[in-house]
Amino acid sequence: MGKLGKETKTLLIAITAICLVSFLLAGGIATLLAKNFQQELLLHDYGVAGHLLDNENELSISAFTSQPNENDIERGKAALASIGYDETVSIRFLPAVQTYRNQTILSVFLLLVFLFGAIYLSLFLYLRRQHKAFSNAENTIRQFLYGNTTSRIECSQAGDWYSLFHAINEMATILSAHAENQRQTKEFLQDIISDVSHQIKTPLSALKMYHDIIERHKDDAATVSRFTEKSQREIKRMEDVIYTLLKLARLDAGIIQMEKTPENLSVLMQDVLERFETWAEREHKTITLSGKEDVVLSCDALWVSEAIGNIVKNALEHTENGGHIGVKWSQSPLMTQIEISDDGKGIHPEDLYNIFKRFYRSRFSSDVHGIGLGLPLAKSIVEAHGGTISVTSSIGAGTTFTLNFFNLTDE
């Protein structure tokens, strides 16, 4: 079993001491029983001798089997004492008593040997099983400490050890969850930093170039005006990237808590429409709303408005002049559904699985102004409300985004 621990050694010493004391007590008990047997034998012999002396001419079995009376005992005791047979006689002159004592000692000794043998065997098997269980647990814990965070102690049985092992496994699970959370947080921060640095690199380079041009042509008012306008456009682009990334980062980190209140969808959609009416009129596009006026959705109005606005904006950007964007909503006992559809050029099948990825730019798209964050932000907002978002599209036939908000009683 390997090296014994201090507690195991103490237990073995205690049991061994109990075993030795038990053997000593067994010897004492056997001697005491032999003394008692000797006393009974003397009384029996006194009675037999007294009976025989009272009935010299008669030999009867009753002398040996009947209970002797006091007279027989006293007469027999006096007669036998005269020949030296009394309580003072040594046990070595009494073979029957010696045999009884030896048999008693042997019987008790064998009983104790069996008893303590069973105890030691049971203890050995118990300690060996315990040592194996703790050795396996130690190896598993070391594997966990060395980086294998999936290692768990086998604890399928019941008992004190396995309760301890189960508690260790729970602690390991919690530690693994914390480690995974830290890893994801680190990756999240790395992704955010990478995204920001990647997206502002181009406008920063452009701003630097425009600044150099303005410096070289500061006396040329037309050139200064043109490149100042371009600089403003790049600054606006940087603002859009940074602000949108910050919103996404706060949503992903769970910092933002949606403050849900009952909102009338008709009013909410009208607010979205007013934000894009001028754009749509300028490009001869139409935006229509359809749905019951009494539909109420429990949501954070500002965030849901931004999500729907991003999808409508995406539809306007990918719809030709004269195109149409439709926004409709409906409600059932299970969910509230919002559909934003357009009759634009549609999304290539290859892009359908990627449009919600940040900064995704389709190789089939001619759009050079978008930064690829509007749809990911819309998806994060919808999912923060416990909803889902999906898209269907056909090349040349348009695209439909479907937002489903489940009508849960716990708001």
N, C-alpha and C positions, 0 to 999 in steps of 0.2 A: 504493500500500500504506500510505499515511500516513507519519508520521514514523518514520524508521529508529531502531532501538534501538542502544545502544552495542555490543552483541555483534555485530549484523548489520553495522554499519559496520566493525568490526575484521575481520570475515570478508571483506568486499568489498575492503578495503584489502590484506589478505594475498593474496587471489587476484589482484588487479591487479598487485601487486609480483611475484608469481610469473610472471605473464604477461609483464611487461617483461623480467625476467631471462631468461625462456625465449626471447624474441625476440633478445636480445643473444647468448645462447648459440647460437641458430640461425645468426646471422650469422657467428659465429666458426667454427662447425662447417662452414658452407658455404665459408668462406675456406680452412680446412684441407683440405677435400676438393678444392678447386680446386688447391691446392699439390700435393697427391698426384697429381692428374690431370696437372698440368704435368710432374712428375717422370717419370711413366709415358710421357707424350708425348715427352719428350726422349730417354728410353731407346729408344723405338720409332724415332724419327727418326735417332738415332745408328746403330742397327742397320741401318736401311734404307740410310743413306748409306754405311756401311762395306761392306755387301754389294754395292752398285752399284759402288763403287770397285774391289772385288776382281774383279768380273765386268763390265768395261767394255763388252765386245762382246755381252753377253747381258742382256736385260731379262726378268726372270722374276717371276711373281706371288709366288713364295716369298720374295722380298725384303720383301714386305709382310705375309705371313701366317705365315711360320715364326718360331720362337723364335730371336732373334739370339744368336750366340755372343759370347764375350768379345772375340775379335779384331776382329769387325765393329764392336762397340760402341766399342772403344778407337780404332780407325782413323776411324770416323765422328765420334766426339767431337772428335778432333784436327782433322779437316777442317772441321767446322762451327764450331768455336771460332775458327778463323782468319777466319771471316766474321762473328764476334760472336754466334753462336747457341749459347748455353750457359745454365747455371743462373741467370746474372745478368740474363738478358733480362727486361724488364718484361712483366707479364701483358697490358698493353694492346696489345702487339705480337703477342699470340697470340689471335686471334679465337675459336678453338675452346675455349680455356681460359676466356675471358671468357663465352662462351655457356654453357658447362657451369656456371660459377660462378653466373651470373644465373639459370639454370634451377633450380639447386639451391636458391638463396636463395628464389626464388619458390615452389618446391614446398614447402619447409619452412615458409615464411611462410603459405601457404594452408592447410597442414595444421594449423599452430598456430591460425590464425584460426578454422578449423572446430572444432578441439578446444576452444578457450577460448570460442568462441561457444556451443557445446553446453553447456559448463559453466555459463556465465552464464545461458543460457536455462533450464537445469534448476534452477539456483539461484533464478532469478526465480520460476519456477512453484512451487518448494518454499516459498520465503519468502512468496509470495502466499497459498498454501494454509495455511501456518502462521499468517500474520497473520489470515486469515479465521477459522481455528479458535480462536485465542486471543481475537480480538475477540468472537466469539460466546460464548466461555466467560466473558469479562469481563462481558458484558451479562447473562448468566444469573446470575453470582455477585452482581451488583448488584441484580438483581430479588429474589434470595434475601435480600440484606441489607435491602432495602426492604420486606420482609414477605411476599413470595410464597414460602412455604416448600416449595411443590411444584416449584419450578424445579429442573431438573437439566440438566447439560451433556450434549449429544449425544456419545456415545462408543461407537458401535456397531462402529468399526473397530479394527484392531490397531495398535500402535506406541507409542512412548514418550509422545507427547502424550496419547493416549487412556488409557494406564495412569495418567497423572497425573490426567486428568479423572475416571477411574473412582474413584480414591482421594478426589478432592474430592467426588464424588457420595456416596460412603460416609460421609464426614465430615458432609455436609449432611443425610443421612438420620439419622445419630446425633443431630445438633443438633436436627433437627425432632422426633425422638422425645423428647428431653429437654424441648424446649419444650412439646410436647403433654402430657407427663407433669406438668410444672409447671402447665400450664393446668388439667388434670384435678384435680390436687391442690388448686389454688386454688378451683375450683368445688366440690370435695368439702368443703373447709373452710367455704365460704360456705353450702353446703346444710346442713351439720351445725349451724352457728350459727343459720341461719334456722329449722331444725327445732326446735332446743332453745328458742329465743326464742318461737317460735309456740306450742309445747306447754306451756310453763310460764307463759305470760302469763295464761291463764285461772285456773289454781290460785293464782297469786300474787295476782291481783285478789280471788279468793274469800277467801284468807287475810287480806288487808288488811281486807276487809269484816267477816269474822268477828271479827277483833281489835277493830275499832271497836265492834261489838255487845257483845263481852265487856267492853270498857272502860266502855261506857255502862250495862251491867247487871251490874256486878261483884258487886252484893249479891243478885242473883237466881241462886241456886244451880242451878236447873233450866235456865235459859237458858245460864249459863256451861258447864254440863256438856254440853248439846246442841251448842253451837257449838265447844266444845273437841273433841268427837268428830268434828264435820265438818272441823275444822282438821287433825286427825290423818289423816282420809281424803284430804284434798288433799295433805298432805305425802307420804303413801304413793304417791299418784298421781305426784307430781313425782319421787320416788325411782325409781319404775318407769320413767318416761320417760327420765330421765337415765342410769340404769344400762343400759337396753336400747340407747339410742343410743350409749353408749360401747362396748358390745359390737359393735354394727354397725360403728361407725367403725373399731375395731381390726381387725375382719375385713376390711372393705373396703380398709384401708390395708396389709393383709398383715403386720401386726405379730404376729398370733397364728399360730403354727405348730401344726398339729394333731399331737399326739403319739399316733400310731396304735399300738395293741396289739391282739392277738386278743381279742375279747370275745364271750362267749356271749350270743346275742340273747335267749334265753329269760330269763336272769337280768336282762339290761338292761331288758326290757319289764316284768318283775315289779317292778323298782324304780320305773318310771314309774307303774305301776298303783297302787302303795302311796301315791304322792303325791296321787292324786285319788280314792281310795276313799271318804274321808269326805264329800267334796263330792258324789260320785255317790250315796251312800246318803242324804244329806240331801235330795236332789231326786228320789229314787226312780229313779235311772238306773243302768244296768248297763254295765260295761266288761269285755269278754271278750278273752282272748288265745288265739291259735291259731298253731301252727307247730312244727316239729321242735325238740326240746330240744338237739340237737347242732349247730345252725347257728352258725357262728362268723363274725363280721364284723371285719375289721381297721379300727379307727376310734378316735377319741378319745371314750371313753365319756361323759365329762361333757358335751361339746358335743352329741353325738348324742342323749343323754338330754334335753337342753334343747330340741332341735329337735322331737323327737317329743312331748315334754310340751307345747310350745306348740300343736301341732296338736290334741292331745287336749283341751287347755283350750279351744281354739276350738270344737271339736265339742260340748263340754259347754255352752258358752255359747249355742249355736244349736240345742240339742236340747230339746224340751219335756219336762216331767216324765214319767217312765216310759219315756223314750227309751233307745236302745241305741247304744253305741259299740264297734266291733270293731277289734281290732288283730291283723293276721296277717302272717306273714313266710314267705318261701320262698327257696331258693337253687338256682341252676343253675351250670354251669361258667362262664358269662359274667358273671352278676351276682347280687347279693343284693337282694331286693325286699321292701319293707315297705309295707303298705296300712293306712291308718286311715280307717275309714268310719263314717258315722252315718246314722240314719234321721230326721234333723231336717228343717227346712223347706227346705233346699237353698239354692243360690246363684243369683241372677238371672243370666241369660246376659250381661247388660251388665257384670256385675261380675267374671266369670271372668278377664278379661284384666287386671284391676286389683288383685286381692286381694293380690298380693305387693308392691304399692307401699306405701311408708311413709306412715302416717297416712291411708290410704285409708278413707273412710267411705261406705258405700253409701247411696244415697237410698232404697233399699228396706228397709233394716235399721232395726229399732227399738232396737238396742243402743246404749246411751248410756255404757257403762262402759269399753269397750275403747279402746285408744289407737292401734290399727292398726300395731303393731310386731312382734307375735308371729310372724305368717306371714313377713314379710320377713326376720326373724332366722333362722327355720327354713330358709328358702331359702338364705341366705348360708352357714349351717353346712353344709348338704348339698353345696352347690357347692364349699365349701372342702375337702371330702373327695373332690372329683372326681365327685360324683354329680349326679343330676337330680331335680327334683320337679315333679309335674304334678297337676292336679285335674280331676275330672269331677263334674258335679252336675245334678240335675233338681229343679225346683221341686216341693216337697211329697214328694219321694222320697228325699232325703238327698244326702250328699256323700262323695266318696272322694278322699283324697290318696294319691298313689303316689310312694314314694321309691325310686330305683334307685341302688345302689352297685356300681360295676363291680369285678369281682374281678381287679385288676391284680397282676402278680407283683412290680412295683417298689413297695414300700410306703414 
